Amino acid sequence: MTAMQARGFFDGTIVTIELTLISIALGLIFGMLLALARISKNKVVRGITWTYVWIFRGTPLMLQLIIVYFAIPLMANSITGSYINVSMFGAAVIGLTLNTAAYLAEIFRAGILSIDKGQMEAAKALGMTYKQAMLKIIIPQTYRRVIPPFANEFIMILKDTSLVIVIGLAELTRVSKQFAASGEWKFYFVAGAIYLFLTTISTFVFDKMEKHAARYE
Amino acid sequence: MSMIKTENIHKYFGENHVLNGIDLEIFPGEVMCVVGPSGSGKSTLLRCLNHLERITSGKIFIDGVLVDHRENDKDVLKSDPKKVAEMCAELGMVFQRFNLFPHKTALENVMIGPMTVKKVGKADAQKKAMELLEKVGIAEKANEYPSRLSGGQQQRVAIARALAMEPKIMLFDEPTSALDPELVGEVLEVMKQLAHAGMTMMVVTHEMGFAREVGTRLIFMDEGKIVEQGTPREVFENPQNDRTKDFFRSIL
């Protein structure tokens, strides 16, 4: 491998990591809001979030990425007559975030619903508002239960960043494909090894987090 | 003036008429024990007082102030959630299944109410919490998580947690029913201390010994109604109602 190729792999790996971390971080916030909306008393709010989750879990991520990057600018153009510019990286983050938020919402919702009703009652009996009870009592207790499915989703997104190849962003998979174009098949395995390394580290970190979250049991 | 007063409270769970016209007044310093067969509405009554269940119709006054007024499951009195939360904090609640916060230590369980709701500083909250844990005789377990405590210890922490909010009245919902028999005594002892210190209490219980010894008034409920009431001595020794007689005969 030449220095130029090593450099290419390094940059591609960084893009993959950035995409994963940014999308998961944004998806985490958005997914939590969706989860709270899904258990809201308001029927309309519940309906909207149900529809959101239904659409984003029911269609392929690759198609969602294509729509964000190619279709939406065209749509905007035909409606408003002006162009909007979305960078490849920006489109990739938006697509991945919207998708992972739908999955995370379901994970968080299940986590919240798994907490004994007596916890909310005890918090209310102390005079806490719904918001205080959620933030201080209910959500912190979901961590341990939510970490394993969250870890799963994290690793899924880490691997699914390879799908952004369809919009042309130079992440790890695309870099390996470019280098392998001249017949050097080994580069695909280099990419595979890097993915495996990243997923292994992630698994290790989440295992530690799960143990820490279970300390009070 | 009464601390809690209810007027014609009704509660339905679907078709089930759980509370059927409850009129009740509790005065400062009273220890009111509520007894009756299971399904008679005792716990529901307690839970309605601090909004854990919403009444179907009727009125609830606390300290003479109307805090809840509903007809046909609709609010007649519009109250904002903040006021309701404040009001709930005036009524301390102890649950049958303790409901301690498992992710907090015993000490933190007692601190979190004042810190979150009353915005008390950490140092003050901690000092107060330690005093309360000492009062319920469990200071040496302050830094343990609830999962490491016995049922009796957990319930004593739960009592301290409720007391930390400096409630005007303490509601106990069958506080010893989930305990192993040998742990019941330590919890009743703490409750007895509280009663002697002048705390106003409403206790749903099956502990007739406690009711007789500590209670200042006994209420017997059946099928959602208050069937009989009086001093524990009167009701135990000379029950007037046939259902009360049957109940005492069946448990003694």
Interface residues (C-beta under 8 A of the other chain):
Chain A: D116 G118 Q119 E121 A122 A123 K124 A125 L126 G127 M128 T129 Y130 Q132 K136 I137 P140 Q141 Y216 E217
Chain B: N50 H51 L52 P81 K82 A85 E86 C88 A89 L91 G92 M93 F95 R97 N99 L100 F101 P102 H103 K104 I112 G113 T116 V117 Y145 P146 S147 A158 R161 A162 M165
